[in-house]
Amino acid sequence: VQLQASGGGLVQAGGSLRLSCAASGSIFGIEVMGWYRQPPGKERELVAAIINGGSTNYGDSVKGRFTISRDSAKNTVYLQMNTLKPEDTAVYYCNVLGVSAADLQYDYWGQGTLVTVSS
């Protein structure tokens, strides 16, 4: 299974970006798809997650500005980021949690995509 993230780049403060992450390969039993980020010199933190059934969870710093969504048919998760701030600058990673057909938990990570917000 591979997670391919895209959509990062350089944007001015106040602007918007949309990240995408597609899971390819034989994947079964996805339970949670999410986005994490790691700012320079800091630890990785949760940005947003979406659970089967559609419920969502956001980090406090992005509530009201970011929206996570999912296309289950395409095993793809999106992150719409609006009103970006310089402190949103980070490498963004997508993550997938689930249970395989063999009833084994899995936890996959994408390669990361850099988002840089200039002031």
C-alpha positions in Angstrom: 0.0 0.0 0.0 1.3 3.5 -0.9 -0.1 6.8 0.1 0.7 9.6 -2.4 0.2 13.1 -1.1 0.1 16.1 -3.3 -0.9 19.8 -3.4 1.7 21.4 -1.2 3.5 24.5 -2.2 4.2 28.1 -1.4 1.3 30.5 -0.7 0.9 33.9 0.8 -0.7 34.4 4.2 -4.5 34.5 3.8 -4.4 32.2 0.8 -5.6 28.6 0.3 -4.3 25.2 -0.7 -5.9 21.8 -1.1 -4.0 18.7 -0.3 -4.9 15.3 -1.6 -3.7 11.9 -0.6 -4.6 8.7 -2.5 -4.1 5.2 -1.1 -3.1 2.8 -3.8 -2.6 -1.0 -3.7 -4.7 -3.6 -2.0 -6.2 -1.8 1.0 -9.1 -3.1 3.1 -10.9 -1.9 6.1 -9.9 1.7 6.3 -11.3 3.2 9.6 -9.6 6.6 9.8 -7.9 8.9 7.3 -6.1 11.9 8.5 -3.5 14.6 8.1 -0.7 15.4 10.5 2.0 18.1 10.2 5.5 18.7 11.4 6.6 22.4 11.6 10.3 23.1 11.5 11.9 22.1 14.7 8.7 20.8 16.3 6.9 17.6 16.8 4.4 16.1 14.5 0.8 17.0 15.4 -2.7 16.1 14.3 -4.3 18.5 11.8 -7.5 16.7 11.0 -9.0 13.2 10.8 -12.1 11.7 9.3 -13.6 8.5 10.6 -15.9 6.0 8.9 -19.4 7.4 9.1 -18.1 10.9 8.4 -17.3 12.3 11.9 -14.3 14.6 11.9 -11.7 15.8 14.4 -9.5 18.9 14.1 -6.6 20.4 15.8 -7.4 23.5 17.8 -5.2 25.7 15.7 -7.0 24.9 12.4 -10.6 24.7 13.5 -12.8 26.9 11.3 -10.1 27.3 8.6 -9.4 23.7 7.4 -11.8 21.1 6.2 -11.1 17.4 5.8 -13.1 15.3 3.4 -12.9 11.8 1.9 -13.8 10.0 -1.3 -14.2 6.4 -0.1 -14.6 5.1 -3.6 -11.2 6.4 -4.5 -9.5 5.8 -1.1 -8.6 9.5 -1.2 -8.6 12.1 1.6 -8.5 15.8 1.0 -7.5 18.8 3.2 -8.9 22.2 2.2 -6.8 24.8 3.9 -8.1 28.4 3.9 -6.9 31.6 5.5 -3.4 30.1 5.8 -1.0 31.6 8.3 2.8 31.5 8.5 2.5 29.2 11.5 0.8 26.6 9.2 4.2 26.2 7.5 5.1 22.5 7.9 5.5 19.2 6.2 2.0 17.6 6.0 1.7 13.9 6.2 -1.4 11.8 5.4 -2.2 8.8 7.5 -4.5 5.8 7.2 -5.6 3.5 10.0 -7.6 0.3 9.6 -8.0 -3.4 10.0 -7.0 -5.8 7.3 -8.9 -8.8 6.0 -6.7 -10.9 8.2 -7.9 -8.8 11.2 -4.6 -7.1 11.6 -4.4 -3.4 12.4 -2.4 -1.2 10.0 -1.0 2.3 10.1 0.3 3.8 6.9 2.0 7.1 6.3 2.5 9.1 3.2 5.8 10.7 2.2 4.9 14.2 3.2 4.2 17.4 1.2 5.7 20.7 2.2 3.4 23.7 2.7 5.1 27.1 3.1 3.1 30.2 4.0 4.8 33.5 3.5 3.9 36.6 5.5 
